[in-house]
Every structure is written in C-alpha cells, then in structure tokens.
C-alpha cells in the first residue's frame, strides 16, 4: 500500500509538471505572449503544433528508453526537459525561440506518461494498476490549477521561471520512487503485439479525439478573448475551473464500475464537444461558461484516462508500449488539429471552426474503444 501511495503521488506530481505546467499552460499564456512577441493566428497554430510534435517524437522513444534504461531515468529526463523548455520560453524574444522552448517542454509530457505506465506495471499489483494510473493521469488538472494564479499575478516570463523551479523539485521523488530496472523485452510474436486489432482501433480513436481536443487546449483562451470578448481575469478563472474539473478524472474507475468504460468514453466526448458549441455562439461573458469549461476539462482528462487504460490493456506484457502508441496518436491528432484549427480560425472565424471541431468529437461517439467494462 505504501509503495502504491508513494508512486501515485509522485506520478501525479510529474504529470502536473509535464502536462499542466510545461504543456497546457501555453494556451493560457498565449494572449500575453502574443502581445510581447507578436505573431499571427496561423503562426499561433504552428507554435502550438510544435509542442504536440515534440510530444509525438518523445512518446515514440519513451517505450524504448523504458525497455533499455528503466522508468526512473526516463522520468528524470522528462523533468529536465520540462525545466529546460520553460526556461527557454522565459527568455524567448522571437517566435522561433518560443517554438524551441515549446519543443523541449513538449518532450517532457511525451516521456512522462509511458515511464509512469511502466513504473506502475512493475511496482503495483495488477488489481490496483487501473486505479493508480487514473489517479496519476488526473495530475494534469492539478498543474493547470497551479498555473492559473501564478500567471494571473506574475508576468508570463517570471511564471515560466517559477514553473521550471517547481519542475526541478519533482526530481527527488521521481528518482526515489520510480523503479530503476529496465522493462523486459517482449517477444514480437506475442499475442499482445503492438499491431493487434485493439491497438490499431485505439490509435485511430486517439488520433481523431486528439484533433477535436486541440480547439480548446491550443486556442481556448485566445478564442474566449477575441471571439467571446471575455476579460483576461475571467479567462484565468475559467482556466482554473477547467483544471479543477480535470481532477475528476480520478473517478474514471469508480464510474466505469457503474456504467462501463465505453459509456465513460462517450460521456467524455460529449463533455468535450458541448462547450465548443456554447463558445461558438457566445458574444460576451456568461455564467454558463463556467460549467461549460468544467465539462471540457473533465471530459479531456477522463478521455485520456480511458485511452491510457485501453493502451495498457492492449499490450499487457509491455504497458509502456501500448500507452506510448495511444498517446503518440493522441498528440499526432493534436498537431493536426492545431494546424487545422489555426487555418480555419484565420479564414472562417471562430464560430465555424469551433462547430466543426465539436462535430468531430461527436462523430467519435459511434467508435468506442475495445476496453473491458471496468478497465481491468
């Protein structure tokens, strides 16, 4: 019990840093950064895609790193990438330096999830792995909650430096609680091959769901500011609500016991799509935006938790590989979604772009993943 508690808390903190601070804080910083380092909406899409592209590259390498060097070293590299990328963002004076900082910071998230999936599979009893994984995955919400007040009261460059310091504070628990042993090599002919039908289906679902999620996570604050005319202080509060709601992802397993994992998946997609429609038709701040963004935060974190559990199940002899594939495709979809939304936003405006992405999420309701009822 002590091992599972320590690993869950450490993983929760690492995900908070690598996702909440190093990756998703960019969406909240974007309006302030664009005033300091001017760039067009199209270039904003390219910059957001840099983070997702780095995530794709690192998540593809994470399984090999875990297999050869173990979860501990992979987790340490994740922490160092988060700190280095955030520090580079803090001193960036051009879009190209911003892109470089986002690339390095993006490596952090891509390394953290597979390394933690590997650590859980090595150190936690099988019957507790799903619960620990979903607790760890909810760390994104905590990172977002932490980022909001810091970005609200500090200049964005100062906040990035502080984020980097917070990231470095997680080095000690990562080194202490993540197992150092390398993952066992898996026989390519095994039934849990990375190319089995379950993995392919999950990969397709993750890619399209990732595209749909990019509308909010890459452009949410900017759309609220430019399209819905929401003040910066209110945007910060909405982002805080979004992050807090994301922590409801810890309830994925208990909810799955009641309604099944597939229904949890469908609910998460509805939660992601509904706020996009509301924002599309919003012309001013409304109290309805608070529950809307709460749904968005809870929906995305829950969706990623379902995909994480599905990936670990699909390659049970090497969970890091399955999680890596699913999260790679999720990020690849976010790269494509960021670029596509940036183009649509620039040429058609926010409302048509938001509705198109809401329909994309709605389409995935009819394609549930092959995952056991309770995520076992």
WOLINRA-V17641 format. One record per helix or strand of 3 or more residues. SS is the DSSP state (helix for helix, strand for strand). FROM is the first residue (numbers start at 0). TO is the last residue. If there is no record, write none. Layout:
BEGIN
SS/FROM/TO
SS/FROM/TO
END
This chain:
BEGIN
helix/1/20
helix/24/35
helix/40/68
helix/70/90
helix/94/122
helix/125/136
helix/138/152
helix/155/168
helix/170/176
helix/196/225
helix/231/258
helix/260/279
helix/287/313
helix/318/347
helix/349/365
END
